[in-house]
Amino acid sequence: MTEVDPVQSEHRGRGVIARYERFLPVSSETPIVSLGEGDTPLIFSPRLSAAVGRGCQVHIKYEGLNPTCSFKDRGMTVAVSKALEHKMVTVICASTGNTSAAAAAYAARAGIRCVVVLPAGKIASGKLLQAFAYGAKVVAIDGNFDDALRVVRAIGERSDFAIVNSINPDRIAGQMTAAFEIIDALGDAPDFHLLPLGNAGNITAYWAGYRQYHAAGNCRRLPAMIGFQAAGAAPVYYDRVIENPKTIASAIRIGNPASWKAAKSAVHDSRGAVDIVTDEEILAAQRWLATHEGIFVEPASAAPIAGLFKCCDPARKPIYPFTQIPESSTIVCTVTGHGLKDPEVMADCMIKLPPVAPNDEEVLKAIEI
Ligand SMILES: Cc1ncc(COP(=O)(O)O)c(C=O)c1O
């Protein structure tokens, strides 16, 4: 429906604020802090399309290709730019890892301090490394993410700290841009949008983004939003707080999501659903995506792919069976973070490599061809 806009294409590589300024809470007073985030590929997947069948088309929005390798950069450019506009000198966040990486990078770019509060021993090594590399002050607490967010909310009461978690509306505003990009790429909104559900900021942001673009006349339809939680960390699915959430997918190991209510509205208003996938299904989907599509994502990001397979299999009693969706539907799965952030999870696919002699016969022998 939308056409290629030469002004928009001029903004390529300059970040989501430059591209979508008129939809974001910024003005000429806002100093823009950008690392060129956004404009991530929307990759058509023939194999996932075949798995759904009946002429449906599945696309993967690969958010691991943002500057700090997760979707968090979209919201962080807005949150840190606004913090700078308000003359803040310290940003603070609780994190399961990716928020801390993004906050630390954008704070470094802005020349301000970043404080990160993390659940001790529960952060994937790549993400923790990023927070240190970008120079954040990192504090590990003896508790889970929900405890860390409680602490950050309390410290954020002080006027000298700006909270950059997704409870900050500037974060949600920035994350809406992923929905804008999808509509710009497809020419309309998809029929279904699948994504992982943790603290529930992203599903809230996508739905707000789809609605805003729809209200502006940039698309005809609105998608059904389908969120996937890990079976051991599924407060929205079970409709109760999970005191001790458990899953291999550390980014969505959350028992009491901050944007719970907004996520429920997004699911209700879009006629979508929330479903669960097991850790085994998540890991199988992560491996499938890497080996069949060449897309390496962290475990949480594989949840919607595991979810798509579940939706295609009536025997697994999906909440939203894809056997009943209209023919030729368009489906988008957002994969939220890069696989290199959490290398331990995939470590068992690396076999020990005793060196072989440097000649073709020995190499062919080693690869058994
Ligand atoms: C890789 C990844 N996927 C999914 C999520 C969940 O997003 P949300 O908390 O906005 O639901 C997160 C949040 O940290 C994440 O880092």
The ligand as an SDF file (V2000), in Angstrom:
LIG
                    3D

 16 16  0  0  0  0  0  0  0  0999 V2000
   16.1550  -11.4370   23.1790 C   0  0  0  0  0  0  0  0  0  0  0  0
   14.8950  -11.0400   23.8770 C   0  0  0  0  0  0  0  0  0  0  0  0
   13.7530  -11.5350   23.4400 N   0  0  0  0  0  0  0  0  0  0  0  0
   12.5810  -11.2280   24.0270 C   0  0  0  0  0  0  0  0  0  0  0  0
   12.5330  -10.3900   25.1100 C   0  0  0  0  0  0  0  0  0  0  0  0
   11.2140  -10.0960   25.7040 C   0  0  0  0  0  0  0  0  0  0  0  0
   10.7740   -8.8160   25.3710 O   0  0  0  0  0  0  0  0  0  0  0  0
    9.7550   -8.0950   26.3330 P   0  0  0  0  0  0  0  0  0  0  0  0
   10.4060   -8.0920   27.6890 O   0  0  0  0  0  0  0  0  0  0  0  0
    9.6020   -6.7470   25.7640 O   0  0  0  0  0  0  0  0  0  0  0  0
    8.5210   -8.9240   26.3320 O   0  0  0  0  0  0  0  0  0  0  0  0
   13.7070   -9.8360   25.6200 C   0  0  0  0  0  0  0  0  0  0  0  0
   13.7110   -8.9600   26.7840 C   0  0  0  0  0  0  0  0  0  0  0  0
   14.7050   -8.7680   27.4430 O   0  0  0  0  0  0  0  0  0  0  0  0
   14.9270  -10.1590   24.9820 C   0  0  0  0  0  0  0  0  0  0  0  0
   16.0920   -9.6750   25.4130 O   0  0  0  0  0  0  0  0  0  0  0  0
  1  2  1  0
  2  3  1  0
  2 15  2  0
  3  4  2  0
  4  5  1  0
  5  6  1  0
  5 12  2  0
  6  7  1  0
  7  8  1  0
  8  9  2  0
  8 10  1  0
  8 11  1  0
 12 13  1  0
 12 15  1  0
 13 14  2  0
 15 16  1  0
M  END
$$$$
